[in-house]
Amino acid sequence: MDKSTIKSFAVSARKKLIEQVRQKAFQIGVTANSVTVLRQEMGHIILNNIPLEKCIKLQRDNLIKEIEQKGYNQVMEEVAYTWFNRFIALRFLEVNDYLPTGVLVLSSCDQNRAEPDILREALNVDLAVDRDVIYDFQDRNDSEGLFKYLIIHQCNELNTILPFMFETIEDYSELLFPSNLLQEGSVIRDLVTSIPEEDWQEVEIIGWLYQYYISEKKDEVFADLKKSKKITKENIPAATQLFTPKWIVQYMVENSLGRLWLESHPNEELKAQWKYYLEEVEQEPEVQKYLEELKNPDLNPLEIKVLDPCCGSGHILVYAFEVLYEIYKSYGYMEEEIPELILENNLFGLDIDDRAAQLASFAVMMKARSKNRGVFKENIKLNICAIQESNWIGKEVRDILVDRETLELEQSRQRELIKDYADTFNDAKEYGSILDVRKLDLEFLEQRLDEVKNCVAIDLSEVPYRDAILDKLPGIILQSKIMGAKYDVVCTNPPYMGRKGMNPRLTEYVEMNFIDSKSDIFAVFIQRNFSFLKEDGFNAMVTMHSWMFLEAYLKFRKEILSNYSIYSILHLGMEAFENIIGKVVQTVAFIIRNKAMVEIKPICIRLVDFYDSRKSEKRIQFFNPKYLFCKVKQVEFNKIPGAPMAYWLSDKVFKLFDNNIFVGDFGYARQGLATSDNNRFLRLWHEVGLNGISFVTTNCGETLKNAYKWYPYTKGGDFRKWYGNNEYIVNFANNGQEIKQTVLEKYPYLKTPNFVVKNTAEYFKSGLTWSDVSSSTFSCRFVGSGYIFADAGPMFFCDNKIKKYLLGYFNSIPFETFLEIFCSGIHYSTGHIPRIPCLMSEEETKDTIEVLVNENIAISKTDWNSFENSWEFDKHPLIQLKQKSELVQLKLKIETSVTIVSSGKYRRSRTSQKELLAAKSESTHTEEEHEVPLPLIEVGVSRLDDNFLIEELFYRWQQITEQKFKQLMSNEEKLNRIFIDIFGLQDELKPEVEDKAITVHRADQERDIKSFISYAVGCMLGRYSLDEEGLIFAGGKFDPERYKTFKAD
């Protein structure tokens, strides 16, 4: 399946359909900003001087009413996706020969003919058409009109077998039917020609089309989220829809539904069909006894109920159908009766998105049709629906629903029951299936619906409200039944939405009802799903993995560890889903049983290392025993502070935690200053000038006495170890008076600014810092005194005697291994670091560690200061280079013109009379080694009495940086080896370091020459001088006496 083609079509189709629907609305006088008023002339309704038929006026009126309720853009979006759903459904039906008429609607049997067969067969096709109308279209040669007429009749005909997808088209969607669908480049033509027919053989294509159709809308929603706009209920589906890869679905369904069946009905043939089914592992006798008691040999397939409460386009339900089909067969049911039994008895689905529920219903029906062609002849009632709101239940509706022939006391009771329904489902699309429906009286509402339906005598003024009841109440009742039932298996991929994206109503609801899981909607669904389950039922999900590790989920995690049984974990990590790149979305699939067995050993598969170029290996490595872990009991997770579910740890590591000696015993971690307005209070150091910055302040009190406004500010930054990322300064004049005042103005509910301006007593102290948020692994840096630290650049403070020891440990592989237990994500908070095990070595080893760490800091500092973005930059490294034995002072003359040459080598300038004076190194490079692949700067270089080319300096620089790089790598590997030995993890960890983990620069020809040009320009303009080191002029008074070797202009 070529998903790039499918995506291209779906994205393009959405744009075209929305534009065409808007154009149709414009033609009937409806735009985003206005509605043309109709006028009457001689009994006719006139629009733009054209008479309107009464049916069109009625459809137009309904459209306007809908726009008033939902908004113009939302209605246009809904009509566009309604036609999109119908078109792709028609295409699937015709490709698979499922259309009852047998006539192709969108394409032709003749591949050389663009005109759909239904146009040629218009008079013969088995549809309830008016032959005279067809003749009229043909006489007028109106193919587009005829096509619309036939499409609408085909859709209406399909309403009898697929009512959820093909509602009878007599509303405004007919009025907004897209134009020019037979033309080249139309949605229909693209649908037929761009996606190969073989891609339509599997119903999975429906899910991909849906995900790609809403992908641009999803991008828009997340762009708004970055602007602090909350996600509205209309946009929740686009923001949270994520199509689950089939192999993950197979794992979830096979190890929940499949396991439920096989534990009571062992069947090797069935098991062999389920590729991702995990065999049982050896358990303790007590656990094994419990497992035996859970077996139910009397279980009949008819009794099994499977729910997907966030069913999307039905991918999980479709695979559950396949598994159930094989279960029924193995139990002896006849194949032709199985599909209907599954649809009516076993599968249940909910979603907040109407179009998703339509597609899910369509998908399971197509799967049933693939098993039995007679399924279309049955009037099957599916148990799949979109959550509907009760906002329409006003006083008039309540008055009709109350049985007015009963006593007043009974009427009062009935009003309360109706109110319960109205309150429960008010704005229900905000909340979806997390709503609690336990107090609803279904029997009463069903009885009243039947009575209203059969009531003939009714006041004319009540007719619209009665019609609303008959139209909308059955959906409310169905969703109540589904939401109030208990299930053997709940299997879903829920929405992922943190509190930042939740709108106020949703935030309030989850805080009231899901206090321990409120941090993200996916966690709310984990908790909600347990209440959907029967006792001993299975909760199978794929979610973000943060609930397994983070402090925010501690109570929630302990609740799961104490009251449920984790059967298996498929730890996917990054990039398990297509089109999601990066470290932010890290996922886990799992099977948890609604039964407390804390001594159980979960079966865990760890695939977190397969991402980037290796992400396609995840599915293959599922079967590799190397990544299988099944020795840790569920209860043992509680041995680690915070109870992270670190299933991959060895006995040795668990014992390290048993020692109860942690980093927090040797110091403390703190968050620092959050300015509340970085644009106002932060600057890069070169925006101010060095003379305006205090680098020697030792405490906050000194800021009240000195005249400085700006102070060094360490705020995290890129992945970098040992030293660096010193770029920012902060306005902290007068002990941060302006910042503190701004904080109190911005957050008036705060009595003091200390919640934002944190831990001021630690400002300006020396310590160890890291980036709280990082897309890479943890990296720690030494910070001398004189700095303020940020909330995003926390600091660890400890005794100076062990500071270098701890810095070496923090940048070691053992530390990274331990840290991963607590924060398998992008956040490295101050709560994580103190929980890491820590052992102190013998003094001699400490000394060795300190020597290595000091050397690493020196190498990293030299590297950082080799670039102009460091405030300790002295001179460009190419200028500083000298032979070790040479005592000649380096002098510089810079060409007033530079020429880019494209020959691939440096050569001497022919036009310049000035030369760059430098010490010439004795080169042993071959001619091949002097080859330079990129265009370079033509500059002349010479020593006072001996000339040489700048490329020789570059290659000397290359040698030096390579030497430093390798030295740093060697030092880090030595430190790794030492700490691995200290912790006794020689059998588990390797000391080797990858090149990408070394955070000093190697020589880079293009980058270094660009930086050299920048330095040269700086010398020309007086920013730097060849006679002094560092920054010379950045505004203020210019002193020409400081430029003797080369005069600045």
ABEGO torsion letter per residue (X at the ends): XBAAAAAAAAAAAAAAAAAAAAAAAAAAGBBAABBBBBBBBGGBBBBGGBBBBAAAAAAAAAAAAAAAAAEAAAAAAAAAAAAAAAAAAAAAAAAAGABAAGBBAABBABAABABBAAAAAAAABBBBBBAAAAAAAAAAGBAAAAAAAAAAAAAAAAAAABAAABBBBABAAAAABBBGAABBGBAAAAAAAABBAAAAABAAAAAAAAAAAAAAAAAAAAAAAAAGBBBBAAAAAAAABBBBBAAAAAAAAAAAAAAAAAAABBBAAAAAABAABBBBBBBBAAAAAAAAAABBAABBAAABBBBBABAEAGAAAAAAAAAAAAAAAAAGBBAAAAAAAAAAAABBBBBABAAAAAAAAAAAAAAAAAABAAAAABBBBBABBBBBBAAABBAAAAAAABBAABBAAAAAAAAAAAAAAAAAABGAAAAEAABBAAABBAAAAAAAAAAAAABABBBAAAAAAAAAAAAAAAAAAAAAAAAABBBABBBBBBBBBBAAABBAAAAAAAAAABAAAAABAAAAAAAAAAAABBBGBBBBBBBBAAAAABAAAAAAAAAAAAABBBABBBBAEBGABBGBBEAABBBBBBBBBBBBBAABBBBBBBAAABBEAAAAAAAAAAABAAABBAABBAAAAAABBGGBBBAABBAAAAAAAAAGBBAAAAEBBBBBBBAGBAAAABBBAAAAEAAABBAABABAAAAAABABABBBBBAEEBBBBGBEGBABBBBABGGGAAAAAAAAAABAABABAAAABBGAAABGBBBBBBBABBABBBBBBBBBBGBBBBAABBBBBBBAAAAAAAAAAAABAAAAAAAAAABBBABBBAAAAAABBBBBBBAAAAAAAAAAAAAAAAAAAAAAAABAABAABABBAAAABBBAABABBBBBBBBABBBBBAAGBBBBBAABABBBBBBBBBBABBAAAABBABBBBBBBBBBAABBBBAAAAAAAAAAAAAAAAAAAAAAAAAAAAAAAAAAGAAAABBABBBAAABABBBBBAAAAAAAAAAAAAAAAAGABBAABBEBABAEEBBBAAABAABBBX
